[in-house]
């Protein structure tokens, strides 16, 4: 998308584009956050192999 095209858009069209980009970026951010949390949990389980995982109930 080039500057000349953006200059031809109305305020409403620009706002719609902003909203669409915002939604796409929010979805990507959420997916990346979930992936990082998953990897962090895996790293935590590997570092604490003698301790039970925090998502599993303890057997007391």
C-alpha positions in Angstrom: 0.0 0.0 0.0 1.6 3.2 -1.1 1.3 6.8 0.1 -0.6 7.9 -3.0 -3.3 5.3 -2.4 -3.7 6.3 1.2 -4.0 10.0 0.2 -7.1 9.1 -1.9 -8.9 7.5 1.0 -11.6 9.3 3.0 -11.5 9.6 6.8 -14.0 6.8 7.1 -12.0 4.5 4.9 -8.8 5.3 6.7 -10.5 4.6 10.1 -11.8 1.2 8.7 -8.3 0.4 7.6 -7.0 1.3 11.0 -9.6 -0.9 12.7 -8.8 -3.8 10.4 -5.0 -3.5 11.0 -5.6 -3.2 14.8 -7.7 -6.4 14.8 -5.1 -8.3 12.7 -2.2 -7.2 15.0 -4.1 -8.0 18.1 -4.8 -11.5 16.9 -1.1 -12.0 16.0 0.0 -10.6 19.3 -2.3 -13.0 21.2 -1.1 -16.0 19.2 2.5 -15.0 19.8 1.8 -14.6 23.5 0.3 -18.0 23.7 3.2 -19.6 22.0 5.7 -17.8 24.3 3.8 -18.9 27.4 3.7 -22.5 26.1 7.5 -22.4 25.5 8.0 -20.8 28.9 6.0 -23.6 30.6 8.1 -26.2 28.8 11.3 -24.5 29.9 10.1 -24.3 33.5 9.2 -28.0 33.5 12.6 -28.9 32.2 14.4 -26.8 34.8 12.3 -28.2 37.6 12.2 -31.8 36.5 12.2 -33.0 40.2 9.2 -30.8 41.0 5.7 -31.5 39.7 4.4 -29.3 36.9 2.4 -26.4 38.1 -0.7 -27.4 36.1 -0.8 -30.9 37.6 -2.3 -31.5 41.0 0.1 -32.7 43.7 -0.3 -36.1 45.2 -0.5 -35.3 49.0 
